[in-house]
Amino acid sequence: MDKDYLRIAAQAIKDKLPDNYGFILLAAPFGEPDGNARLVYISSMTRETAINAMKEWLIKCSAEEDWMKHLK
């Protein structure tokens, strides 16, 4: 898979962020015929830090939903 588009987008994001900020860019194609669009990502942080940041965000956004309780 050609990931040049992710590297280009990541550089554009990095160039716009203030100092000491990181990012996670998630992307997935629309309209996959089999419905199995593969999510891809690029990040300026370690995988562990990115996962923890996503967990924190999901918990804050969906704290009242039962399916979120196992993430804590």
Summary of the structure (lengths in Angstrom):
residues: 72
radius of gyration: 14.8
end to end distance: 33.9
largest distance: 41.3
contacts: 132
relative contact order: 0.15
helix: 49%
strand: 11%
